[in-house]
Amino acid sequence: LDDYKASLSKIDTSTSHPARRYNYLLGGKDNFAADRESGDELVRAFPGARESALANRAVLQRIVGHLAAEAGVRQFLDIGTGLPTADNTHQVAQAIAPASRIVYVDNDPLVLTHARALLTSSEEGATAYIQADLREPDTILNCAVLHDTLDLTRPVAVMLVAVLHFIQDDDVVNAVVRRLTDALPSGSFLAITHVTWDFLAPEVLAQVRAMTDAGRVDAWPRTREQVQGFFDGFDIIDPGVVPTTQWRPDPGTVEYDLRNVAAWAAVGRKR
Ligand SMILES: C[S@@+](CC[C@H](N)C(=O)[O-])C[C@H]1O[C@@H](n2cnc3c(N)ncnc32)[C@H](O)[C@@H]1O
């Protein structure tokens, strides 16, 4: 309860925040006026913003489903969790393998206040939540909660889904990914989705770039090559680094207009 109260007192509702703006774009209710204004501004500049958010959430669920069902992964470290929605990582994984164990990490205090919805584990498995910043990977790796829940001598899937693009500095982001993946044994998985401007129409690109330069968007795009670079020491599994909508789409899925899909997705297995 003390954690909860301390978290509430840290919530700043006057400026937009990634977790709440994303929740707004997904059609959720856990957001404030500043998040809605920021989301609307983004949609005006980039009409595919909602579609991109939905496609990102959907690929997260397909990746977890694939890892649990096809790759036999039973441990997940989901960093940049976001506000809970219907099928969070543990629900998707535990529906396939009830003994799956999941640690969630986010730095937004609002996510912590919703953590109860993330901690509804199956009896056979486990879920835990750590409030920490991805930019401080050692805080995550040294946390007792992590080691109480996951066995880092056995394969773990690290989920960095729509979170790395909040770190602007390439050296910092590369060091963070390297530190986290160095801590995992061979056979572990790394799953990444990442905002890109690679497919944007020129007029949309100009508007999004103007918003970003003015400091009104805080997601820093990366190219396909940069996303691929995160997988040093990993074998990227099929279908490779692809737009989120093209990562193992469910049969019968309608083709998206790529100009509305502003993110890459990829999953790799550690050698
Ligand atoms: C766009 S949401 C993605 C949520 C979820 N992974 C998904 O794809 O549906 C990004 C999340 O990353 C969190 N986040 C952003 N920067 C972070 C950081 N430095 N450390 C930890 N979490 C961060 C935000 O608070 C937010 O919940």
The ligand as a MOL file (V3000), in Angstrom:
LIG
                    3D

  0  0  0     0  0            999 V3000
M  V30 BEGIN CTAB
M  V30 COUNTS 27 29 0 0 0
M  V30 BEGIN ATOM
M  V30 1 C 4.2660 2.1930 -26.0400 0
M  V30 2 S 4.2130 1.4410 -24.4610 0 CHG=1
M  V30 3 C 4.4390 -0.2680 -24.8990 0
M  V30 4 C 3.7110 -1.2270 -23.9910 0
M  V30 5 C 3.8370 -2.7060 -24.3800 0
M  V30 6 N 5.2060 -3.1480 -24.3800 0
M  V30 7 C 3.2360 -2.9340 -25.7340 0
M  V30 8 O 3.9790 -2.9920 -26.7030 0
M  V30 9 O 2.0100 -3.0460 -25.8450 0 CHG=-1
M  V30 10 C 5.8030 1.8610 -23.8030 0
M  V30 11 C 5.9860 1.5600 -22.3310 0
M  V30 12 O 7.3850 1.6840 -22.0250 0
M  V30 13 C 7.5030 2.3780 -20.8110 0
M  V30 14 N 8.8220 3.0220 -20.7980 0
M  V30 15 C 9.2500 4.0710 -21.5410 0
M  V30 16 N 10.5170 4.3770 -21.2330 0
M  V30 17 C 10.9180 3.4980 -20.2650 0
M  V30 18 C 12.1250 3.3010 -19.5300 0
M  V30 19 N 13.1830 4.0830 -19.7240 0
M  V30 20 N 12.1640 2.3130 -18.6170 0
M  V30 21 C 11.0930 1.5090 -18.4120 0
M  V30 22 N 9.9210 1.6420 -19.0800 0
M  V30 23 C 9.8350 2.6210 -19.9970 0
M  V30 24 C 6.3650 3.3530 -20.7900 0
M  V30 25 O 6.0570 3.7690 -19.4780 0
M  V30 26 C 5.2620 2.5170 -21.4260 0
M  V30 27 O 4.5470 1.7930 -20.4590 0
M  V30 END ATOM
M  V30 BEGIN BOND
M  V30 1 1 1 2
M  V30 2 1 2 3
M  V30 3 1 2 10
M  V30 4 1 3 4
M  V30 5 1 4 5
M  V30 6 1 5 6
M  V30 7 1 5 7
M  V30 8 2 7 8
M  V30 9 1 7 9
M  V30 10 1 10 11
M  V30 11 1 11 12
M  V30 12 1 11 26
M  V30 13 1 12 13
M  V30 14 1 13 14
M  V30 15 1 13 24
M  V30 16 1 14 15
M  V30 17 1 14 23
M  V30 18 2 15 16
M  V30 19 1 16 17
M  V30 20 1 17 18
M  V30 21 2 17 23
M  V30 22 1 18 19
M  V30 23 2 18 20
M  V30 24 1 20 21
M  V30 25 2 21 22
M  V30 26 1 22 23
M  V30 27 1 24 25
M  V30 28 1 24 26
M  V30 29 1 26 27
M  V30 END BOND
M  V30 END CTAB
M  END
